[in-house]
Amino acid sequence: MTYAHVELVGRVATTPVRASVGARRVTNLRVAIDRPIQTTRPGHTPPLFLSVCIWDHTLDHQLPSLTKGQTVKVTGRLDTRTSSHTGLTYTHIVTDHIELMPPAIHRQAA
């Protein structure tokens, strides 16, 4: 099996939404990642927003404290899903690991 491994550091952009799918638990959220400023197009470059799925809450002790604006490190794989409501296909990250980071880490990476 092959897949695209992803590792990113960004800010939680939405309040995490928790749900159950059968016997499994899932938390969905969006992470904002600052992009480098392009020298060819000066000015503000908007952040990149990525959807993240946390299945079975491998870090239950950290999930209650995830709030909008916190800096997190996410590792996982890219996955695609087609919405049964709209028929649109979108890409999200299915986590292997999510870790709360000190805010200073995000400022250094930007």
C-alpha positions, 0 to 999 in steps of 0.5 A, a space after each residue: 500500500 502506498 500513500 502520501 505522508 503529511 506533516 504540518 504545523 499550523 493553528 486550529 482554525 475551527 472549533 473541533 466537531 466530534 461525532 460517532 460513526 458506528 462504534 468509531 469516534 471521529 473529530 473533524 477540524 480545520 488547520 490554518 497554515 501560513 504560506 511564505 510571502 511571495 516576492 513576485 506578489 508582495 502583500 499578504 498571502 492568505 493561509 492555506 486551510 486543511 481539513 483534518 480527521 482524528 479517528 478513534 481519538 488516539 490522544 483522548 487526553 489532549 482532545 478536550 483541550 483543542 481550541 481555535 487558535 492553538 498551534 498543533 503538529 499533525 502527521 498523517 496521510 492524505 485521503 479523498 472523500 466524495 460528499 454524498 450530499 453535493 457529489 464534490 470530492 475533497 481532500 483531507 488529512 487522516 491523522 496518525 498523530 496530533 500534538 499540541 505545540 507551544 505558540 512560539 513554534 508556529 511563529 518560528 516556522 512562519 
